[in-house]
């Protein structure tokens, strides 16, 4: 007697950054039977960690350590095309000429340049206080025309993280990498004419990193059939709300909770899960892109049409945007998405008769 057990669902994850690795770990926890393969364009994990804008690279390293042994990771695989072929699954084509197949593909990479960049450097707190004062023991923000500088203590107050944001004045980001080396001279030139404390801080910055800031145009949908996007691929945003990686984790929580054995019995159910996930996540994620852009405008005292703020209004707007990030009920969002998934599967099983 032949077994009626369906074959394991095969899911390909494109990108081994925060979103891709978090998704892989979550999926194998909630549905161990899923067959997972991660495809990454870079040649090793160490190259990825240099381009992840999420605090210490130790976080990414921890995600790598957590990967189950049965999750395959293929490096040097830059995706060029994904095609869904009826009855055959999803065909992926890579820049090196190779192909791969899966039941579903989840894209977790790529974004577009936002027109802004930032210099980043970690300084000795003792040295920074000697130059500026003990006010640096608290998080500080210096705002000015077309730029702003953020400082905050890290490493239990022993070091100072300095991030200096700047508008690119229409100059495109031509480097392939999101993070490139820069110089103290470049930083001081970009912030020429700023106040004394800012200049004193930036004069301590030797060999900073220059980070391109990327976001994306809101998409009409995050899925098509058995293909979906999440994290930066769906809603890359500038870092002005410190929410990009956090939203990717929110994405993963909802999607992995929809792809359990109970809710997704076979590959034919994947499109319903992806559709439900897209419908429930897209409004909040689009709002993140817009609010983060506006936060950058507020911090850099840039006027929009009909927009001018006094100091009190500026502070209120900044605080309100940040509170919005934290004010989310993920359990309610998951409950709604499960209902959407069930309705979608039922409609597919019993199509209307005309």
Sine and cosine of phi, psi and omega as CSV:
sin_phi,cos_phi,sin_psi,cos_psi,sin_omega,cos_omega
0.00,0.00,0.81,-0.58,-0.05,-1.00
-0.96,0.29,0.59,-0.81,0.03,-1.00
-0.96,0.29,0.62,-0.78,0.04,-1.00
-0.99,-0.16,0.09,1.00,0.00,-1.00
-0.93,0.38,0.84,-0.55,-0.01,-1.00
-0.92,0.39,0.44,-0.90,0.02,-1.00
-0.92,0.39,0.38,-0.93,0.02,-1.00
-0.85,0.52,0.59,-0.81,0.06,-1.00
-0.96,0.27,0.74,-0.67,0.00,-1.00
-0.97,-0.24,0.87,-0.50,0.03,-1.00
-0.86,-0.52,0.77,-0.64,0.08,-1.00
-0.98,-0.20,0.75,-0.66,0.05,-1.00
-0.94,-0.33,0.84,-0.55,0.00,-1.00
-0.99,-0.12,0.94,-0.35,0.01,-1.00
0.93,-0.37,0.80,-0.60,-0.03,-1.00
-0.92,-0.38,0.64,0.77,0.11,-0.99
-1.00,0.00,-0.40,-0.92,-0.03,-1.00
-0.84,0.54,-0.76,0.65,-0.06,-1.00
-0.90,0.43,-0.74,0.67,-0.06,-1.00
-0.90,0.44,-0.71,0.71,-0.01,-1.00
-0.94,0.34,-0.63,0.77,0.04,-1.00
-0.90,0.45,-0.66,0.75,0.03,-1.00
-0.89,0.45,-0.71,0.71,-0.01,-1.00
-0.87,0.50,-0.71,0.70,0.01,-1.00
-0.90,0.44,-0.67,0.74,-0.02,-1.00
-0.93,0.38,-0.67,0.75,-0.02,-1.00
-0.90,0.44,-0.68,0.74,-0.01,-1.00
-0.94,0.35,-0.39,0.92,0.08,-1.00
-0.97,0.24,-0.68,0.73,-0.10,-0.99
-1.00,0.01,-0.36,0.93,0.02,-1.00
-0.52,-0.86,0.98,0.20,-0.10,-0.99
-0.87,0.50,-0.35,0.94,-0.05,-1.00
-0.97,0.24,-0.26,0.97,-0.01,-1.00
-0.91,0.42,0.70,-0.71,0.08,-1.00
-1.00,-0.03,0.90,-0.43,-0.11,-0.99
-0.91,-0.42,0.68,-0.74,0.17,-0.99
-0.73,-0.68,0.74,-0.67,0.05,-1.00
-0.96,-0.27,0.76,-0.65,0.05,-1.00
-0.93,-0.38,0.82,-0.57,-0.08,-1.00
-0.80,-0.60,0.72,-0.70,-0.06,-1.00
-0.95,0.32,-0.52,0.86,0.00,-1.00
-0.97,0.23,0.17,-0.99,-0.16,-0.99
-1.00,-0.03,-0.24,0.97,-0.02,-1.00
-0.29,-0.96,0.29,-0.96,-0.02,-1.00
-0.89,0.46,-0.55,0.84,-0.06,-1.00
-0.89,0.46,-0.51,0.86,0.03,-1.00
-0.95,0.30,-0.52,0.86,0.00,-1.00
-0.94,0.34,-0.67,0.74,-0.09,-1.00
-0.89,0.46,-0.46,0.89,0.00,-1.00
-0.96,0.29,-0.23,0.97,-0.06,-1.00
-0.91,-0.40,0.13,0.99,-0.02,-1.00
-1.00,-0.09,0.89,-0.45,-0.02,-1.00
-1.00,0.05,0.94,0.35,-0.03,-1.00
-0.54,-0.84,0.98,0.20,0.09,-1.00
0.81,0.58,-0.52,-0.85,-0.04,-1.00
-0.92,0.40,0.59,-0.81,0.03,-1.00
-0.92,0.40,-0.20,0.98,0.03,-1.00
-0.86,0.50,-0.47,0.88,0.01,-1.00
-0.90,0.45,-0.72,0.70,0.03,-1.00
-0.90,0.44,-0.66,0.75,0.01,-1.00
-0.86,0.50,-0.62,0.78,0.01,-1.00
-0.91,0.42,-0.64,0.77,0.04,-1.00
-0.89,0.45,-0.61,0.79,0.05,-1.00
-0.90,0.44,-0.70,0.71,0.01,-1.00
-0.87,0.48,-0.54,0.84,-0.06,-1.00
-0.98,0.20,-0.26,0.97,-0.06,-1.00
-0.85,0.53,0.79,-0.61,0.08,-1.00
-0.88,0.47,0.47,-0.88,-0.06,-1.00
-0.90,0.44,-0.37,0.93,-0.04,-1.00
-1.00,0.00,0.13,0.99,0.10,-0.99
-1.00,-0.03,0.90,-0.43,-0.01,-1.00
-0.99,0.10,0.69,-0.73,0.07,-1.00
-0.86,-0.51,0.84,-0.54,0.04,-1.00
-0.93,-0.37,0.84,-0.54,-0.02,-1.00
-0.99,-0.11,0.27,-0.96,0.00,-1.00
0.93,0.36,0.47,0.88,-0.04,-1.00
-0.90,-0.43,1.00,-0.03,0.04,-1.00
-1.00,-0.01,0.90,-0.44,-0.08,-1.00
-0.95,0.31,0.66,-0.75,0.06,-1.00
-0.85,-0.53,-0.33,0.95,-0.02,-1.00
-0.30,-0.95,0.61,-0.79,0.13,-0.99
-0.77,-0.63,0.78,-0.63,-0.05,-1.00
-0.71,-0.71,0.72,-0.69,0.05,-1.00
-0.99,-0.12,0.87,-0.49,-0.01,-1.00
-0.95,-0.32,0.84,-0.54,-0.10,-1.00
-0.84,0.54,0.80,-0.60,0.04,-1.00
0.99,0.14,-0.12,0.99,-0.05,-1.00
-0.88,-0.47,-0.42,0.91,-0.01,-1.00
0.95,-0.33,-0.40,-0.92,-0.06,-1.00
-0.97,-0.24,0.82,-0.57,0.04,-1.00
-0.97,-0.24,0.80,-0.60,0.04,-1.00
-0.95,-0.32,0.71,-0.71,0.08,-1.00
-0.91,-0.41,0.65,-0.76,-0.05,-1.00
-0.90,-0.44,0.31,-0.95,-0.07,-1.00
-0.87,0.49,-0.48,0.88,-0.02,-1.00
-0.99,0.16,0.06,1.00,0.04,-1.00
1.00,-0.06,-0.12,0.99,-0.01,-1.00
-0.99,0.13,0.26,-0.97,0.03,-1.00
-0.76,-0.64,0.37,-0.93,0.10,-1.00
-0.52,-0.85,0.37,-0.93,-0.05,-1.00
-0.81,-0.59,0.48,-0.88,0.07,-1.00
-0.38,-0.93,0.21,-0.98,0.09,-1.00
-0.98,0.18,-0.47,0.89,0.00,-1.00
-0.47,-0.88,0.44,-0.90,0.02,-1.00
-0.79,-0.62,0.75,-0.66,0.06,-1.00
-0.88,-0.47,0.89,-0.45,0.01,-1.00
-1.00,0.03,0.80,-0.60,-0.06,-1.00
-0.78,-0.62,0.50,0.86,-0.06,-1.00
-0.61,-0.79,0.19,-0.98,0.14,-0.99
0.99,0.17,0.58,-0.82,0.05,-1.00
-0.32,-0.95,-0.03,-1.00,-0.01,-1.00
-0.86,-0.52,0.44,-0.90,-0.06,-1.00
-0.92,0.39,0.71,-0.71,-0.08,-1.00
-1.00,0.02,-0.13,0.99,-0.08,-1.00
1.00,0.03,0.20,0.98,0.01,-1.00
-0.71,-0.71,0.39,-0.92,0.07,-1.00
-0.60,-0.80,0.13,-0.99,-0.02,-1.00
-0.55,-0.84,0.60,-0.80,0.15,-0.99
-1.00,-0.09,0.63,-0.78,-0.01,-1.00
-0.70,-0.71,0.67,-0.74,0.04,-1.00
-0.40,-0.92,0.57,-0.82,0.10,-0.99
-0.97,-0.24,0.81,-0.59,-0.04,-1.00
-0.93,-0.36,0.35,-0.94,0.17,-0.98
-0.92,0.38,0.79,-0.61,0.00,-1.00
-0.88,0.47,-0.63,0.77,-0.01,-1.00
-0.87,0.50,-0.69,0.72,0.01,-1.00
-0.92,0.39,-0.66,0.75,-0.03,-1.00
-0.91,0.41,-0.67,0.74,0.01,-1.00
-0.90,0.43,-0.63,0.78,0.03,-1.00
-0.88,0.48,-0.51,0.86,-0.04,-1.00
-1.00,0.05,-0.56,0.83,-0.16,-0.99
-0.85,-0.52,-0.61,0.79,-0.03,-1.00
0.80,-0.59,0.14,-0.99,-0.10,-0.99
-0.97,0.25,-0.08,1.00,0.09,-1.00
-0.86,0.51,-0.39,0.92,-0.01,-1.00
-0.94,0.34,-0.18,0.98,0.08,-1.00
-0.94,0.35,-0.23,0.97,0.08,-1.00
-0.94,-0.33,0.41,-0.91,0.09,-1.00
-0.89,0.45,0.75,-0.67,-0.03,-1.00
-0.73,-0.68,0.52,-0.85,0.06,-1.00
-0.76,-0.65,0.82,-0.57,0.07,-1.00
-0.95,-0.32,0.86,-0.50,-0.08,-1.00
-0.93,-0.37,0.51,-0.86,0.02,-1.00
-0.27,-0.96,0.06,-1.00,-0.05,-1.00
-0.88,0.47,0.86,-0.52,0.08,-1.00
0.90,0.43,0.35,0.94,0.06,-1.00
-0.16,-0.99,0.24,-0.97,0.16,-0.99
-0.37,-0.93,0.42,-0.91,-0.06,-1.00
-0.83,-0.57,0.80,-0.59,0.01,-1.00
-0.94,-0.34,0.73,-0.68,0.13,-0.99
-0.76,-0.65,0.63,-0.78,0.11,-0.99
-0.39,-0.92,0.54,-0.84,-0.03,-1.00
-0.95,0.31,0.56,-0.83,0.09,-1.00
-0.67,-0.74,0.06,-1.00,0.02,-1.00
0.80,0.60,0.77,0.63,0.03,-1.00
0.85,0.53,0.56,0.83,0.06,-1.00
0.99,0.13,0.09,1.00,-0.02,-1.00
-1.00,0.03,-0.20,0.98,-0.02,-1.00
-0.65,-0.76,0.36,-0.93,-0.01,-1.00
-0.86,-0.51,0.85,-0.52,0.08,-1.00
-1.00,0.06,0.82,-0.58,-0.01,-1.00
-0.88,-0.47,0.82,-0.57,0.06,-1.00
-0.77,-0.64,0.87,-0.49,-0.04,-1.00
-0.92,-0.38,0.94,-0.34,-0.07,-1.00
-1.00,-0.02,0.59,-0.81,-0.03,-1.00
-0.53,-0.85,0.64,-0.77,0.12,-0.99
-0.97,0.25,0.65,-0.76,-0.07,-1.00
-1.00,0.09,-0.01,1.00,0.01,-1.00
0.81,0.59,0.64,0.77,0.08,-1.00
1.00,0.10,-0.05,1.00,0.01,-1.00
-0.98,0.22,0.81,-0.59,-0.04,-1.00
-0.95,0.30,0.36,-0.93,0.09,-1.00
-1.00,-0.01,0.94,-0.35,-0.13,-0.99
-0.99,-0.13,-0.24,0.97,-0.03,-1.00
-0.97,0.26,0.56,-0.83,0.06,-1.00
-0.95,0.32,-0.59,0.81,0.01,-1.00
-0.99,0.17,0.48,-0.87,0.07,-1.00
-0.99,0.14,-0.32,0.95,-0.03,-1.00
-0.80,-0.60,0.81,-0.59,-0.02,-1.00
-0.72,-0.70,0.42,-0.91,0.05,-1.00
-0.94,0.33,0.49,-0.87,0.04,-1.00
-0.64,-0.77,-0.34,-0.94,-0.09,-1.00
-0.61,-0.79,0.35,-0.94,0.08,-1.00
-0.88,0.48,-0.60,0.80,-0.01,-1.00
-0.88,0.48,-0.63,0.77,0.01,-1.00
-0.91,0.41,-0.65,0.76,0.02,-1.00
-0.89,0.45,-0.76,0.65,-0.04,-1.00
-0.90,0.44,-0.55,0.83,0.04,-1.00
-0.92,0.40,-0.67,0.74,-0.01,-1.00
-0.92,0.39,-0.44,0.90,-0.05,-1.00
-0.90,-0.44,0.48,0.88,0.06,-1.00
-0.89,0.46,0.74,-0.67,0.02,-1.00
1.00,-0.03,-0.04,1.00,0.03,-1.00
-0.98,0.22,0.19,-0.98,-0.08,-1.00
-0.89,0.46,0.29,-0.96,-0.12,-0.99
-0.84,0.54,-0.71,0.70,-0.04,-1.00
-0.90,0.44,-0.65,0.76,0.02,-1.00
-0.88,0.47,-0.73,0.68,-0.01,-1.00
-0.89,0.45,-0.66,0.75,0.01,-1.00
-0.88,0.48,-0.66,0.76,0.03,-1.00
-0.91,0.42,-0.74,0.67,-0.08,-1.00
-0.94,0.35,-0.42,0.91,0.07,-1.00
-0.92,0.39,-0.30,0.95,0.04,-1.00
-1.00,0.08,-0.19,0.98,-0.11,-0.99
-0.99,0.15,0.94,-0.35,0.06,-1.00
-0.94,-0.34,0.74,-0.67,0.07,-1.00
0.77,0.64,0.85,0.53,0.01,-1.00
-0.96,0.28,0.27,-0.96,0.19,-0.98
-1.00,-0.01,0.58,-0.81,0.07,-1.00
-0.93,-0.37,0.86,-0.51,-0.09,-1.00
-0.96,-0.29,0.83,-0.56,0.20,-0.98
-0.96,0.29,0.68,-0.74,0.00,-1.00
-0.97,-0.23,0.82,-0.57,-0.13,-0.99
-0.88,-0.48,0.58,-0.82,0.19,-0.98
-0.61,-0.79,-0.31,-0.95,-0.06,-1.00
-0.51,-0.86,0.34,-0.94,0.11,-0.99
-0.98,0.19,0.75,-0.67,-0.01,-1.00
-0.79,0.62,0.75,-0.67,-0.02,-1.00
-1.00,0.01,0.45,-0.90,0.03,-1.00
-0.94,0.33,-0.47,0.88,0.03,-1.00
-0.42,-0.91,0.39,-0.92,0.05,-1.00
-0.98,-0.22,0.09,1.00,0.00,-1.00
-0.53,-0.85,0.40,-0.92,0.17,-0.99
-0.55,-0.83,0.94,-0.33,-0.07,-1.00
0.87,0.50,-0.81,-0.59,-0.03,-1.00
-1.00,-0.10,0.44,0.90,0.09,-1.00
-0.86,-0.51,0.71,-0.70,0.09,-1.00
-0.56,-0.83,0.29,-0.96,0.03,-1.00
-0.82,-0.57,0.50,-0.87,0.07,-1.00
-0.48,-0.88,0.15,-0.99,-0.06,-1.00
0.90,0.43,-0.59,-0.80,-0.03,-1.00
-0.87,0.49,-0.50,0.86,0.02,-1.00
-0.88,0.48,-0.52,0.86,-0.03,-1.00
-0.99,-0.10,-0.64,0.77,-0.17,-0.99
-0.51,-0.86,0.73,0.69,0.07,-1.00
-0.81,0.58,0.70,-0.71,-0.03,-1.00
-0.70,-0.72,0.41,-0.91,0.10,-0.99
-0.90,0.43,0.36,-0.93,-0.17,-0.98
-1.00,0.07,0.29,0.96,-0.15,-0.99
-0.94,0.33,-0.23,0.97,0.08,-1.00
-0.93,-0.37,0.09,1.00,0.01,-1.00
0.79,0.62,0.68,0.74,-0.17,-0.99
-0.81,-0.59,-0.09,1.00,-0.11,-0.99
-0.85,0.52,-0.80,0.59,-0.01,-1.00
-0.92,0.39,-0.60,0.80,0.03,-1.00
-0.88,0.47,-0.64,0.77,0.03,-1.00
-0.93,0.36,-0.56,0.83,0.08,-1.00
-0.88,0.47,-0.63,0.78,0.04,-1.00
-0.92,0.39,-0.63,0.78,0.11,-0.99
-0.85,0.53,-0.72,0.69,0.04,-1.00
-0.81,0.59,-0.75,0.66,-0.06,-1.00
-0.89,0.45,-0.66,0.75,-0.01,-1.00
-0.86,0.51,-0.73,0.68,-0.02,-1.00
-0.93,0.37,-0.76,0.65,-0.09,-1.00
-0.91,0.42,-0.71,0.70,-0.01,-1.00
-0.90,0.43,-0.50,0.86,0.04,-1.00
-0.96,0.29,-0.35,0.94,0.06,-1.00
-1.00,0.06,-0.34,0.94,-0.09,-1.00
-0.98,-0.19,0.57,0.82,0.08,-1.00
-0.98,0.18,0.29,-0.96,0.02,-1.00
-0.87,0.49,-0.53,0.85,-0.02,-1.00
-0.93,0.37,-0.62,0.79,-0.09,-1.00
-1.00,-0.05,-0.49,0.87,-0.03,-1.00
-0.83,-0.56,0.99,-0.17,-0.08,-1.00
-1.00,0.08,-0.44,0.90,-0.04,-1.00
-0.47,-0.88,0.12,-0.99,-0.04,-1.00
-0.87,0.49,-0.45,0.89,-0.02,-1.00
-0.93,0.36,-0.31,0.95,0.02,-1.00
-1.00,0.09,-0.22,0.97,-0.12,-0.99
-0.89,0.46,-0.64,0.77,-0.03,-1.00
-0.89,0.46,-0.51,0.86,0.03,-1.00
-0.95,0.31,-0.65,0.76,0.04,-1.00
-0.91,0.42,-0.69,0.72,0.00,-1.00
-0.90,0.45,-0.65,0.76,0.00,-1.00
-0.90,0.43,-0.70,0.71,0.02,-1.00
-0.89,0.46,-0.68,0.73,0.02,-1.00
-0.88,0.48,-0.70,0.71,0.00,-1.00
-0.88,0.47,-0.71,0.71,-0.04,-1.00
-0.89,0.45,-0.62,0.79,-0.09,-1.00
-0.99,0.12,-0.47,0.88,-0.08,-1.00
-1.00,-0.05,-0.51,0.86,-0.18,-0.98
-0.87,0.49,-0.69,0.73,-0.01,-1.00
-0.86,0.51,-0.70,0.72,-0.01,-1.00
-0.92,0.38,-0.65,0.76,-0.05,-1.00
-0.94,0.33,-0.58,0.81,0.09,-1.00
-0.90,0.44,-0.62,0.78,0.03,-1.00
-0.90,0.44,-0.58,0.81,0.05,-1.00
-0.87,0.49,-0.73,0.68,0.00,-1.00
-0.84,0.55,-0.74,0.67,-0.05,-1.00
-0.92,0.39,-0.68,0.73,-0.02,-1.00
-0.93,0.36,-0.59,0.81,0.01,-1.00
-0.92,0.39,-0.64,0.77,0.07,-1.00
-0.87,0.49,-0.72,0.70,-0.01,-1.00
-0.90,0.43,-0.61,0.79,0.04,-1.00
-0.86,0.51,-0.64,0.77,0.04,-1.00
-0.90,0.43,-0.63,0.78,0.05,-1.00
-0.90,0.45,-0.67,0.74,0.01,-1.00
-0.90,0.44,-0.71,0.71,-0.07,-1.00
-0.93,0.37,-0.44,0.90,-0.04,-1.00
-0.97,-0.24,0.25,0.97,0.10,-0.99
0.78,0.63,0.62,0.78,0.00,-1.00
-1.00,-0.07,0.77,-0.63,-0.05,-1.00
-0.99,0.13,0.73,-0.68,0.24,-0.97
-0.99,-0.13,0.19,-0.98,0.06,-1.00
-0.87,0.50,0.87,-0.50,0.01,-1.00
0.98,0.22,0.24,0.97,-0.08,-1.00
-0.87,-0.49,0.85,-0.52,0.16,-0.99
-0.53,-0.85,0.67,-0.74,-0.04,-1.00
-0.81,-0.58,0.66,-0.75,0.24,-0.97
-0.99,0.14,0.07,-1.00,-0.08,-1.00
-0.88,0.48,-0.69,0.73,-0.04,-1.00
-0.91,0.41,-0.69,0.73,0.01,-1.00
-0.91,0.41,-0.62,0.79,0.03,-1.00
-0.86,0.51,-0.75,0.66,-0.01,-1.00
-0.90,0.44,-0.62,0.78,0.03,-1.00
-0.90,0.44,-0.69,0.72,0.00,-1.00
-0.90,0.44,-0.69,0.73,0.00,-1.00
-0.88,0.48,-0.70,0.71,-0.01,-1.00
-0.92,0.39,-0.65,0.76,-0.01,-1.00
-0.90,0.44,-0.67,0.74,0.02,-1.00
-0.88,0.48,-0.66,0.75,-0.02,-1.00
-0.93,0.36,-0.63,0.78,0.03,-1.00
-0.89,0.45,-0.57,0.82,0.01,-1.00
-0.87,0.50,-0.62,0.78,0.00,-1.00
-0.85,0.52,-0.68,0.74,-0.09,-1.00
-0.99,0.16,-0.36,0.93,-0.12,-0.99
-1.00,0.04,0.99,0.17,-0.01,-1.00
-0.62,-0.79,0.63,-0.77,0.06,-1.00
-0.94,-0.33,1.00,-0.03,-0.06,-1.00
-0.93,0.36,-0.52,0.85,0.02,-1.00
-0.91,0.42,-0.66,0.76,0.06,-1.00
-0.91,0.41,-0.64,0.77,0.03,-1.00
-0.88,0.48,-0.67,0.75,0.02,-1.00
-0.91,0.41,-0.69,0.73,0.02,-1.00
-0.85,0.53,-0.69,0.72,0.01,-1.00
-0.91,0.41,-0.64,0.77,-0.02,-1.00
-0.93,0.36,-0.58,0.82,0.06,-1.00
-0.90,0.43,-0.64,0.76,0.06,-1.00
-0.88,0.47,-0.68,0.73,0.04,-1.00
-0.88,0.47,-0.66,0.75,0.01,-1.00
-0.89,0.47,-0.73,0.68,-0.01,-1.00
-0.88,0.47,-0.68,0.73,0.00,-1.00
-0.90,0.44,-0.67,0.74,-0.01,-1.00
-0.90,0.44,-0.67,0.74,0.03,-1.00
-0.91,0.41,-0.64,0.77,0.01,-1.00
-0.91,0.42,-0.67,0.75,0.03,-1.00
-0.90,0.45,-0.57,0.82,0.00,-1.00
-0.95,0.32,-0.58,0.81,-0.02,-1.00
-0.96,0.27,-0.53,0.85,-0.03,-1.00
-0.79,-0.61,0.96,0.27,-0.02,-1.00
-0.91,0.41,0.47,-0.88,0.01,-1.00
-0.89,0.45,0.58,-0.82,0.01,-1.00
-0.97,-0.24,0.80,-0.61,-0.02,-1.00
-0.93,-0.36,0.00,0.00,0.00,0.00
